[in-house]
Amino acid sequence: MTATVGTLAGAVWTALNENGALNTKDLKKASKIKTDKDLYLALGWLLREDKVVVAEDDKVMTVALK
């Protein structure tokens, strides 16, 4: 499972690097992640590594690289 989450985190990081800050819906599409669970696992990994920042405005979560 750790290897899978690491791969998902890499896909999220790449999507953010190529596109800049994205909301979670667009991030899921850009990173080609199929489920919300997988997206949030990847975001947790990147947050733990202090690679991303998350902001919430009007219940829309936006993610950006640090």
Secondary structure, DSSP 8 states (H G I E B T S, - for coil): -HHHHHHHHHHHHHHHHHH-SEEHHHHHHHTT---HHHHHHHHHHHHHTT-EEEEEETTEEEEEE-
